[in-house]
Amino acid sequence: MSDTLPSLQQWERGPKIVAVGGGTGLSTMLRGLKKYTKNLTAIVTVADDGGGSGMLRRDIGMPPPGDIRHCMEALANTEPIMEKLLTYRFTEGSLSGQSFGNLILAALNGVTGSFEEAVSQMSQVLAITGRVIPVTSADVQLEAIFENGARVVGESKIYHFKKEQDCRISRVALIPERPAPLPAALEAIRDADLILLGPGSLYTSVIPNLLVDGVAKAIAQSDAPKIYVCNIMTQDGETEGYTAADHLEALLVHGEPGLLDLCLANSAPVHPGLVEKYRVEDAAPLTVDRERVAAMGLELEERPLASDKGDFARHDPDKLAAALLEIYRQRAVRIFRGERRYILEE
């Protein structure tokens, strides 16, 4: 695997990559990808209703800013003090638990009168690489339907409700159903050279994007390689006991035929100490069931992607980005787009 970073010219004319998801997993991947291409778009879920984001959603009626903010932080090119300000959380008073970055977005939402415009303006302030686009501007709630027929509404309630029901999630839905997408999101998907889903919480970060009207169809109709990036671990309260193929099946059930071409999974061992820590939380390293993935007609790539640092089992952003770009180069077709630009640069 080559670790060579592109020149400035190659970076500016790099592949148009669209990453769909939300949460920590998406922002981790973006940190690595921004070193390889300027043409990076994150399409992010807005179904969150917990924590500081949920507070702003309830108090002032704006879409939840948390996942959007995480992505902008990952793509920002700012001074260290600004990074500290964005991630600062108040510890006392009525703002306890709220992040300063969320408050900036809330203020811009009030100034511009549009959450989409607020995100655009904050992106300029932070001089981010690429774009961050909310998948919809609609006020949506996430509903989970379990295999026993039980239902719960509210992204923040799914974890505890699942533990009580002690059965798998059958599917999730948005309320209202099939909200309108932001046109910029569909345009980015249609123009993409590479489309990525995940990593991140399967039912609460990745799949909600596919439930927005036209998003799954646009991905399925794209000629770009479409890759699902598997999580390193299963997730307590969401995907306990799931294998890689279980994740893929859930995506296809909620999506469209042709949604995915390839599954990228981690092959590096997770540190035994972390495995034990996660076992207490009823989570474990993701099992890659190769025969089931092959039977679904999907390619499988396994690479050593896990970070060997930190207190959590996370992707190494540089290893993940390098693997994705290598896979892209192996599969990309040289197509002249009429703008003196090729997908691949020598």
C-alpha positions as CSV (number, residue, x, y, z in Angstrom):
1,M,0.0,0.0,0.0
2,S,1.4,3.4,-1.0
3,D,1.5,6.1,1.6
4,T,2.6,8.8,-0.9
5,L,0.5,11.9,-0.6
6,P,-0.5,13.8,-3.8
7,S,1.1,17.0,-5.0
8,L,-0.9,20.2,-4.6
9,Q,-2.0,19.9,-8.3
10,Q,-3.1,16.3,-7.8
11,W,-4.9,17.2,-4.6
12,E,-6.8,20.0,-6.3
13,R,-7.8,17.7,-9.2
14,G,-8.3,14.6,-7.1
15,P,-11.3,12.3,-7.3
16,K,-14.7,13.5,-6.3
17,I,-15.5,11.5,-3.2
18,V,-18.8,11.5,-1.4
19,A,-19.0,10.0,2.1
20,V,-22.5,9.3,3.5
21,G,-23.1,8.8,7.2
22,G,-22.6,10.5,10.5
23,G,-21.1,10.3,13.9
24,T,-17.4,9.7,14.9
25,G,-16.8,7.1,12.2
26,L,-17.5,9.4,9.4
27,S,-15.4,12.3,10.8
28,T,-12.5,10.0,11.4
29,M,-12.5,8.9,7.8
30,L,-12.7,12.5,6.6
31,R,-9.6,13.4,8.5
32,G,-7.6,11.0,6.3
33,L,-9.4,11.6,3.0
34,K,-8.8,15.3,3.0
35,K,-5.1,14.7,2.5
36,Y,-5.8,13.1,-0.8
37,T,-8.4,15.3,-2.5
38,K,-9.9,18.7,-2.3
39,N,-13.1,17.4,-3.9
40,L,-14.6,15.8,-0.8
41,T,-18.3,15.9,0.2
42,A,-19.8,14.6,3.4
43,I,-23.6,14.0,3.3
44,V,-24.7,13.8,6.9
45,T,-27.7,12.5,8.8
46,V,-29.9,14.9,10.8
47,A,-31.9,12.4,12.9
48,D,-30.1,12.9,16.2
49,D,-32.3,14.0,19.1
50,G,-30.0,13.5,22.1
51,G,-27.4,15.5,24.0
52,G,-26.6,19.1,23.1
53,S,-27.9,18.7,19.6
54,G,-31.3,17.5,20.9
55,M,-31.4,20.4,23.3
56,L,-31.0,22.9,20.4
57,R,-33.5,21.0,18.3
58,R,-36.1,21.2,21.1
59,D,-35.3,24.8,22.2
60,I,-35.0,26.7,18.9
61,G,-36.4,24.2,16.3
62,M,-33.2,23.8,14.3
63,P,-31.9,20.6,12.8
64,P,-29.4,18.8,15.1
65,P,-26.0,20.2,14.5
66,G,-23.8,17.6,16.2
67,D,-22.8,15.2,13.4
68,I,-22.5,18.2,11.0
69,R,-20.1,19.9,13.4
70,H,-18.0,16.8,13.9
71,C,-17.5,16.6,10.1
72,M,-16.6,20.3,9.8
73,E,-14.1,19.9,12.7
74,A,-12.5,17.0,10.8
75,L,-12.2,19.0,7.5
76,A,-11.3,22.3,9.1
77,N,-8.0,24.1,8.4
78,T,-7.8,26.3,11.4
79,E,-5.5,27.5,14.2
80,P,-5.2,25.2,17.2
81,I,-7.1,27.7,19.4
82,M,-10.1,27.6,17.1
83,E,-10.1,23.8,17.2
84,K,-10.2,24.0,21.0
85,L,-13.0,26.5,20.9
86,L,-15.1,24.3,18.5
87,T,-14.8,21.2,20.7
88,Y,-15.2,23.0,24.0
89,R,-18.1,21.8,26.1
90,F,-19.6,23.9,28.9
91,T,-19.6,22.2,32.3
92,E,-21.9,24.4,34.3
93,G,-25.2,26.2,34.2
94,S,-27.9,26.0,31.6
95,L,-25.3,25.4,28.9
96,S,-23.8,22.3,30.6
97,G,-23.0,19.6,28.1
98,Q,-23.4,22.0,25.1
99,S,-20.5,22.5,22.7
100,F,-19.4,25.9,21.5
101,G,-19.4,24.6,17.9
102,N,-23.1,23.8,18.2
103,L,-23.8,27.3,19.5
104,I,-22.0,28.9,16.5
105,L,-24.1,26.9,14.1
106,A,-27.2,27.8,16.1
107,A,-26.3,31.5,15.8
108,L,-25.6,31.2,12.1
109,N,-28.9,29.4,11.7
110,G,-30.6,32.4,13.2
111,V,-28.6,35.0,11.2
112,T,-29.1,33.3,7.8
113,G,-32.5,31.9,8.4
114,S,-31.5,28.5,6.9
115,F,-29.6,25.6,8.4
116,E,-28.2,24.7,5.0
117,E,-26.8,28.3,4.6
118,A,-25.6,28.2,8.2
119,V,-23.5,25.1,7.5
120,S,-22.2,26.7,4.3
121,Q,-21.2,29.9,6.1
122,M,-19.5,28.1,8.9
123,S,-17.6,26.0,6.4
124,Q,-16.2,29.2,5.0
125,V,-15.3,30.5,8.4
126,L,-13.4,27.2,9.1
127,A,-11.8,27.1,5.6
128,I,-12.8,23.4,5.4
129,T,-11.6,21.1,2.7
130,G,-14.6,20.1,0.6
131,R,-18.2,20.4,1.6
132,V,-20.5,19.2,4.4
133,I,-24.2,18.9,3.4
134,P,-27.1,17.9,5.6
135,V,-29.0,15.2,3.8
136,T,-32.3,17.0,4.4
137,S,-33.6,20.2,5.9
138,A,-36.8,18.5,7.2
139,D,-37.5,18.0,10.9
140,V,-37.2,14.2,11.0
141,Q,-37.5,11.6,13.8
142,L,-36.0,8.1,13.6
143,E,-38.3,5.2,14.4
144,A,-36.9,1.7,15.2
145,I,-39.1,-1.4,14.6
146,F,-37.9,-4.5,16.4
147,E,-38.2,-8.2,15.4
148,N,-40.9,-8.7,18.1
149,G,-43.0,-5.9,16.6
150,A,-42.2,-3.3,19.3
151,R,-41.5,0.3,18.1
152,V,-39.7,3.3,19.6
153,V,-39.4,6.8,18.2
154,G,-36.4,8.9,18.8
155,E,-32.7,8.2,18.0
156,S,-31.6,8.7,21.6
157,K,-34.2,6.2,22.9
158,I,-33.2,3.2,20.6
159,Y,-30.2,2.0,22.7
160,H,-32.1,1.6,26.0
161,F,-35.3,0.3,24.3
162,K,-33.3,-2.4,22.4
163,K,-31.7,-3.5,25.7
164,E,-35.2,-3.9,27.2
165,Q,-36.6,-5.8,24.2
166,D,-33.5,-8.0,24.0
167,C,-34.0,-8.6,20.2
168,R,-32.7,-7.3,17.0
169,I,-33.8,-4.2,15.1
170,S,-35.9,-5.3,12.1
171,R,-35.8,-1.9,10.3
172,V,-35.8,1.8,10.9
173,A,-37.9,4.5,9.4
174,L,-38.1,8.3,9.3
175,I,-41.1,10.3,10.5
176,P,-42.3,11.8,8.2
177,E,-41.4,9.2,5.6
178,R,-39.3,10.0,2.6
179,P,-38.4,13.6,3.4
180,A,-37.1,15.8,0.6
181,P,-33.3,15.8,0.2
182,L,-31.2,18.8,-0.3
183,P,-30.6,19.2,-4.0
184,A,-26.9,19.6,-3.4
185,A,-26.7,16.2,-1.8
186,L,-28.2,14.5,-4.9
187,E,-26.0,16.5,-7.2
188,A,-22.9,15.5,-5.3
189,I,-23.9,11.8,-5.5
190,R,-24.6,12.1,-9.3
191,D,-21.2,13.7,-9.9
192,A,-19.1,11.4,-7.6
193,D,-16.1,9.4,-8.7
194,L,-16.3,7.3,-5.5
195,I,-19.1,6.8,-3.0
196,L,-18.5,5.7,0.6
197,L,-21.1,4.5,3.2
198,G,-19.9,4.4,6.8
199,P,-18.1,3.8,9.0
200,G,-20.5,4.6,11.8
201,S,-23.6,3.4,13.7
202,L,-25.5,1.3,11.2
203,Y,-29.1,2.1,12.1
204,T,-28.7,5.6,13.5
205,S,-25.9,7.2,11.4
206,V,-25.7,5.5,8.0
207,I,-29.1,4.1,7.2
208,P,-31.1,7.2,8.0
209,N,-29.5,8.9,5.0
210,L,-30.8,6.2,2.7
211,L,-34.4,6.8,3.9
212,V,-34.4,10.4,2.5
213,D,-36.2,10.5,-0.8
214,G,-34.0,9.8,-3.8
215,V,-30.7,9.3,-1.9
216,A,-30.5,5.5,-2.1
217,K,-31.7,5.5,-5.8
218,A,-29.1,8.1,-6.7
219,I,-26.4,6.0,-5.1
220,A,-27.6,2.8,-6.8
221,Q,-27.7,4.5,-10.2
222,S,-24.2,6.0,-10.0
223,D,-21.4,4.4,-12.1
224,A,-18.9,5.3,-9.3
225,P,-17.5,2.5,-7.2
226,K,-19.7,2.2,-4.0
227,I,-17.9,1.0,-0.9
228,Y,-19.3,0.1,2.5
229,V,-16.6,0.7,5.2
230,C,-17.3,-1.8,8.0
231,N,-17.0,-0.8,11.7
232,I,-14.1,-2.2,13.7
233,M,-16.5,-3.4,16.4
234,T,-20.1,-4.3,16.8
235,Q,-22.1,-1.7,18.7
236,D,-23.8,-2.2,22.1
237,G,-27.5,-1.4,21.9
238,E,-27.6,-1.5,18.1
239,T,-25.7,-4.3,16.4
240,E,-24.7,-6.9,19.0
241,G,-23.9,-10.2,17.4
242,Y,-23.9,-8.7,13.9
243,T,-21.4,-9.9,11.3
244,A,-20.2,-8.0,8.2
245,A,-22.8,-9.7,6.1
246,D,-25.5,-8.7,8.6
247,H,-24.5,-5.1,8.2
248,L,-24.6,-5.4,4.4
249,E,-28.1,-7.0,4.5
250,A,-29.5,-4.3,6.6
251,L,-28.1,-1.7,4.2
252,L,-29.6,-3.5,1.2
253,V,-33.0,-3.9,2.9
254,H,-33.2,-0.2,3.5
255,G,-31.6,0.8,0.2
256,E,-31.9,-0.2,-3.5
257,P,-30.5,-2.9,-5.7
258,G,-27.1,-1.8,-6.8
259,L,-26.5,0.2,-3.7
260,L,-23.1,-1.4,-3.0
261,D,-20.2,-2.9,-5.0
262,L,-17.6,-3.7,-2.3
263,C,-17.2,-4.1,1.4
264,L,-14.0,-2.9,3.1
265,A,-13.2,-4.6,6.5
266,N,-10.5,-4.4,9.0
267,S,-8.0,-7.3,9.2
268,A,-5.8,-6.1,12.0
269,P,-6.3,-7.6,15.5
270,V,-7.8,-5.4,18.2
271,H,-5.7,-5.1,21.3
272,P,-6.8,-7.7,23.9
273,G,-7.2,-5.0,26.5
274,L,-9.7,-3.1,24.3
275,V,-11.5,-6.4,23.4
276,E,-12.1,-7.0,27.1
277,K,-13.2,-3.4,27.7
278,Y,-15.8,-3.8,24.8
279,R,-16.9,-7.2,26.0
280,V,-18.1,-5.6,29.2
281,E,-20.3,-3.4,27.0
282,D,-21.6,-6.4,25.0
283,A,-19.6,-5.5,21.9
284,A,-16.9,-7.4,20.1
285,P,-14.6,-7.2,17.0
286,L,-16.6,-7.5,13.8
287,T,-16.6,-11.0,12.3
288,V,-16.1,-11.0,8.5
289,D,-18.1,-13.9,7.1
290,R,-16.5,-14.1,3.7
291,E,-18.8,-16.7,2.1
292,R,-22.0,-14.8,2.9
293,V,-20.6,-11.6,1.6
294,A,-19.5,-13.4,-1.7
295,A,-23.0,-15.0,-1.9
296,M,-24.5,-11.5,-1.9
297,G,-22.5,-10.7,-5.0
298,L,-20.3,-8.2,-3.3
299,E,-16.5,-7.9,-3.4
300,L,-14.6,-8.0,-0.1
301,E,-11.4,-6.3,0.7
302,E,-9.7,-6.8,4.1
303,R,-6.9,-4.4,5.2
304,P,-5.2,-3.6,8.5
305,L,-7.2,-0.5,9.3
306,A,-7.5,-0.4,13.1
307,S,-5.6,2.3,15.0
308,D,-3.0,1.0,17.5
309,K,-3.5,4.1,19.7
310,G,-6.1,5.4,22.0
311,D,-8.7,4.0,24.4
312,F,-11.2,3.0,21.7
313,A,-11.2,0.6,18.8
314,R,-11.2,3.1,15.9
315,H,-10.0,3.2,12.3
316,D,-6.6,4.8,11.7
317,P,-7.7,7.7,9.4
318,D,-4.5,7.6,7.4
319,K,-4.6,3.8,6.9
320,L,-8.2,3.9,5.9
321,A,-7.8,6.8,3.5
322,A,-4.8,5.2,1.8
323,A,-6.7,1.9,1.4
324,L,-9.7,3.6,-0.1
325,L,-7.7,5.5,-2.6
326,E,-5.7,2.4,-3.5
327,I,-9.0,0.5,-4.1
328,Y,-10.4,3.4,-6.1
329,R,-7.3,3.6,-8.3
330,Q,-7.5,-0.2,-9.0
331,R,-11.1,0.1,-10.2
332,A,-11.3,3.6,-11.7
333,V,-11.8,3.9,-15.4
334,R,-10.0,6.6,-17.3
335,I,-12.8,8.8,-18.5
336,F,-12.3,12.2,-20.1
337,R,-14.9,14.5,-18.7
338,G,-14.6,17.3,-21.3
339,E,-12.9,19.6,-18.8
340,R,-9.3,18.5,-19.4
341,R,-9.5,16.4,-16.3
342,Y,-9.1,12.7,-15.9
343,I,-10.3,10.6,-12.9
344,L,-6.8,9.3,-12.6
345,E,-3.7,11.5,-12.6
346,E,-0.2,10.2,-13.4
